[in-house]
Amino acid sequence: MFFYLTFFLFTILLSINYPLKINFNNLNKKIAFNYDPFLFSFLFLSLVLGFRYNVGIDYMNYVNNFKSYQSGIKPRNIEIGYELINHLIAFSGFDFWLVFLIFSFIINYFTLKTLKDNSKNYLLSTIIIFGTGFIFFQTNGIRQAIAIACIFYGSKYIISSDLKKYLFFCTLGLGFHLTAYIMIPFYWLAKIKFKKIILLLGVLISLILFINPLILEKFTEALLNLITIPRYQNYIKKALANSGGIDSGYRVIFEALISIIIIIFTPQKIFDKLQGRIYINFFVFSNISKLLFSRFWALGRISFYFTVFQSLFFPYFIYNIPVNKKSKVLLIILTIIYFSFWTFWAIKGNSHDIIPYQFVFWRIN
């Protein structure tokens, strides 16, 4: 527990935009150093998560897959991007630890670069991305985390209306996890100027389904039968047979109610601007997806495709609502407290993604 608390707090310290600028005089040449919160938080996150050992339930499955590639055996049903990286590392003579390091760099680069380029407040967004659970999720669902990070990065091309580039990042995500295909329609869906009543009905209906697990199970099963790749049918059956996931309680209900309040009080000017409309749509989609899927084992992972956008939505919302500076500061503080609480809760509760940390080079061969 202490390690992960320190890990979280140190990442936050590195994410602060310090007004630091140092000049070095060397042989009549001035060398300037400007502190970059993205660079230092990215390197720290990537190295700590990349050099872990046996952290995450699926960790050893990835190790065994790599050993299969080393032996010339191809595991079944593995996406091409994942295979390519494993093949290259095995061919180069490196061990499995480099696979995890490269994957960590890919995930955290795409995630944090998106925050740097698009967030109104990098520090706040970093805290939120922790609070959503995505940072710790990458220690377990590595392939899906890469797909989510690719599409999250590519979402800027929804705003710029560049379909080809968005599809490129969806395709890149598909190279690591086939569930990425479900995000292709959201290039158009995220742009729709929904009326508030439509968004409210979407959340309310999903909330009613969430509160009635038997109805929810039937609805979710029917929905997944429409959108799921046959390869994952066994996972779906297992998921539906094991309801009661880690997010099946009060947090999901509370956040659904908060989303209703936010929808009602969001100024029309946010809906009128394409960027604001996209962010609030993804915010609503994230709550709906959690209401529909979080009760079911493994299916809750689908929600991360949408939930990561909360890290962009909340700063955008706070900085664009017509309230005075003190109110904005209060909202920022409350948001920090809320998402920090859920980070501490996950660490304290030893969730399935958080296993006592071990450094890869400490392992016993």
N, C-alpha and C positions, 0 to 999 in steps of 0.2 A: 504493500500500500504506500509506504513512504517513498519508494522510488518513483511511482507514477504521479504522486502529488508533486514531487520535486520536478519531475519531467514536465508536467503541465505548467507549473508556476514559472519555471525557467524559460519555457517557450513563450509565455506571455511577456516576460521581461525582455526577451529578445525581439518581440513584436512591437514594442513601443518605438515610436518615431522620434528618437532622441535628436535634439538640435546639435548634433556633434559633427564638427568639421576640424580636421587636423591637417596642418601644413608642415611638410618636412623640407628643410633646405639642405640640398645635397649638391655640391659642386655647382653652385649658382642656379640649380634647377629646383623649382618648387613642385613637390609631390603632394597633392591634396587627397585626403581620405574623408569620405562622407559615409556616415553610418547608414546602412540599408537594412531596415527591419525584415524585408522579404528575404534577402540573401542569407542572413544569419539564422533566422527562424527556419528557413527551408533546409539549410545544411544541418542544423541541429536535429530537427525532426527526422530527416532522411537517414542520418547516420545512426541515431539511437534505434529507430525502428528497423533499419536495414541490417544492423549487426546483432539483432536479437537471435536467440536460439531457443527453439521449442516453446515459443510464445504464440499461442493461438491453437485452437483445437485442430485445425487442418494443417498445422505446420509440418508434421511428419509425413502427411500425404504428399505435400509438395517435395519434400526431401526424397521420398521413395520414387516419385515421378522422375525426378532428376537422375536418380541412380538407374532407372530404367532406360532413360535416354543414353546414359553413359554406356550401358550394356548393349545398346542397339535395339532395345525393345520399345515399341511405341505404345504408350497408354491409350486406352480407348476414349473416344469422344472428347478430345482436347482441341481447343481453338488454335489456329495457325500462329497467331502472334506469340502466344505462350510457348508453343512448341519451338518456334524459331529462336527465341532467346535462350531456352534450355539447350537446344542443339549447338548454338554458337558458343556458349560457355563450356559445355562438355567437350566440344571440338578443340577449344583453346586450352584445355587442360586444367581449368580452374575447378574449384569445388562448389558445392551447392550454395554456400553462403553468398556467393556473388549474385546468384539469381535473386535472392531476397533483397540485396543491396540495390540492384538495378531497379527492381519493381518498386522499392521504397522511393527512389529518386523520381521515377516516372509519376507515381501517384501524388507525391507531395509537390512536385514542380507544377503539374497541371492544376492542382487544387489551390496552392498558395499564390501562383502567378495570376490565377483568375481573381483572387481576392485583391491582389496588388493593383491590377489593371482596372477593376470595376467597382471596388468597394469605396464607399464614402469614408470608411474608418477601418483601416487594416487591422488594428488591435481588436476592435469590437468583433469584426468578422472572424478573426482567429479564435476568440473565445467561444463564439457561437458554433463554429465548426467542430470544436471539441465537445460542446454541449449536445450537439446532435448525435454524437457517438461515432461519427465517421472516422475520426483519427484512429480510435481503437479498433474499429471495424476492419481496417486494413491489415491488422495482424492476423485476421482469420480468413475473411473472404477476399483473398488477394486478387484473384482474377477479376472478380466483379468490381472490386474497388478501383482497379485500373480502368475498367470500362466506364464507371461512373465519373472518374476524374477526367477522362478524355471528353466525355459529353459535356461535363460542367465547363471545361475550358472552351469547347466549341460553341457553347451557348451564346457567346458574343456575336456569333454570326447569325443568330436569330434576330438580334437587335439591328444588325447592319443589313439584314435581308439578303444574306449571301448563302443561298441554299447549297451550292456546290461545296463550299468549305464546311458547312455544318454537316453535310452528309459524309464528308471525308472523315470528320472526327467520330461520327457514328460508326462508320466502317472500321475505323481504328479501334474503337471500343469493342466492336463485334469480333475483332481479332483476338480478344481476351475473354469475352463472355457473351454468349449469344443473346442474353436478355437485353442487351443494349438496343436491340431492334425495336423494342417497345417505345423508345424515345423519338423515333423518326417522325411520327405524326405530330409530335409536340412542336415541331417547327411552325406548324400552322395553328395548332390549338392554343399555344401560349400567346399568340398575337390577337386572338379573338377578343373583342371588346364586349365581354359578358356584362349583362345588367347585374346589379347587385343582388337582385332577387334570385337570379339563377345560381350565383355563387353560394348564396345563403341556403337555397334548397339543396344544393349538392352536399354541403356540409351537414345540414340537418338530417337528410335521408341517410347519409353514411353513419351519422351518430346513432340514429335509431337502429340501423343494422348492427352496429357495434354493440349496443346494449342488449340486443337479442341474438345471442350466438348461434342458435339453431337456424334462424333466417339468414344470418350472415354467412354461415357455412355453405348453405345452398346457393346463395347469390355469388359468393366468391368462387365456388366450384364452377358454376356456369360461366362466369366471367373469364376465368383462367382457361377453360376449355376453348374459348374463342381466340385467345391471344398466345397460347403457350406452344412452344416447340415440342414435338413428340419426345425428344430426348429427356425432357424434364418432367414427363408425366409421372414417373415413379416418385420424384421428389414432391410433386404436388399432392399425390395420394398420401404420402407420409406426413406432409405438412398439415393437411386437412384432418388427419387422424390424430394429430398431436397439437391441438389448440392450447392456448394459454401461454403465449410468448412473453418475453421480458417487458414488452411495452403494452401489456393487455389491461392495464389498470388506470389509475387516476390521472396520470400524466396525459394520456391520449385524450381523455374526456376534457380535462382542463384546457388543453391546447386547442381543442375543437371549439370550446366556448370562447376562448380568447380570439380565435380566428373570426368568429361571428361578430364580435365587438369591433375588430379591426376592419372587417368588410363594411360594416355600417358606418363607421366614422372616417374611413379613408376619403380624402378630398377627391372630387371629380377630376381635378387637374392631374392626379397620379394616373387615373384610368385613361386620360386623354393622351398622355405621353406613352409612346411605344415601350420604352424601357421600363417605366413604372408599371404598365399593364402586364408586361411579361413577368416581372418580379412578383406582383401580387397574384397572378394566375398560378405561378409555380408554388407560391406560398399556400394557396388554397389547395392545389393538387397534392401538396405534401401532407396536409392534414387529412384529406380524403383518403389518400393511399394508406396512411397509418391506421385510420379507422377501419379500412377494409381488410388490411393484410397483417397488421401487427399481432393479432391474436394467434396467428398460425406460425409454427416453427419454420424457420428458413424463409418464408414468404415475406417477412418483415424487411428483408434485405432489399426488396424491390423499392421500398419507400425511400431509400437513400438516393435514388436517382432524382427525387424531387426535394427531399429534406435538405440537401446541401445548399439549395438556393435560399434557405432562410438566412444564411450568412451574408447574402447580398441584399435580401429584402429588408431586414430590420434596419440596417444603417440607412438605406435609401428612404425608407418610410419615415424614420425619425428626423432625418435632415430635410425632408420635403413637406412635412405637415406644418400648417400655419400656427405655430405656437412660439412663445418667446424663448430666449436662450436658456433661461433657468429650467423651463419645462423640458427642453431637449436634453439638457445635462441630466435631469432626473430620470428621464426615460432611458438614457444610455446606462446610467448606474443600475437601474432596475433590470435592464437586459443583461448586463454583466453578472449581476447577482444570480439571476435566474439560470442562465446557462452554466455558470460556474458551479452552482448547486448540483445540477445534474451530472456534471463531470465528476465532482466529489462523490456523488451518490453511486455512480458506476464503479469508481475505484474502490470505495468502501465496501460496496456490495459484492465485489469480486465477480463482475459479470463474466459471461462465457468468453468474452474477447480479451479479458484482462487476466493474465496468468503471471505468476512471479517471474520477474525479468531475469534472464540469463544472457550473458555476453557470449557470442558465438565461439570466440577463441578460448573460452573457459571450458568448453565441452570436453567430456571424456571420450576419446575415440574408441 
